[in-house]
Amino acid sequence: MAQILTLKRDLLLRILFATLGRFVFVFILLFSAAGNFYWLEGWLFLLIYTLPSGFSLTLLHHKNPELVYERLNPEKGQIKEDRIISWIILILLNIWIAILGFDGGRFQLGVLPEWTKYIGFSFLVLSQALIHISLKHNPFASTVVRFQTEREQRIIRTGPYKYIRHPIYLFNILLLLGGSFLIQSVIGLALISLFFIIFCLRIRFEEEFLIMNFDAYFKYRQEVKCKIIPFLY
């Protein structure tokens, strides 16, 4: 019992340091680009973009500490193609955050209707809530594509996975839309099309991998037609 409590305490510390690290990194990147610390939209974006993920992992660590550990420290076994795509997504994400600062916070290069800020705020909050729901239903939602043999990985068919095969990608697109609208960045919005293309490439590798390793995935793919966008794709 004492060992379990120690492991959970250590996991909470990992969540805390990971969340604070992400908060500080995004703060420096965003506000350095903006050149303005008195920027309400920037602070709202920073708080909603970084803190809910830590809160979500804290809630999840009680019932599913293995998932939390996997997301914070994915084990070895990531496929080569996914490793390349993961680095591209990470680099592009940092570029997107910097662009939000330069565009929305410093130069204001584009003009969007004022009401889109409220749409953006709503999208940010909603996307974080939907990502949390997806993680509750999928205990194998790693940040990398790999076969989790040590955890007896299986195909998940509940929650949003009843309707979309890769819901977390959809909710991340919603998050990107929310951030771009809240910050009022036209360039940030334009970049989302590139994210969508990269997500689709990653889904292709992921599905090939899943078909190779899970007999049940082929049947699941026939039952759930939509990859990422309901009724469209």
Disulfide bonds with the S-S distance in Angstrom:
none
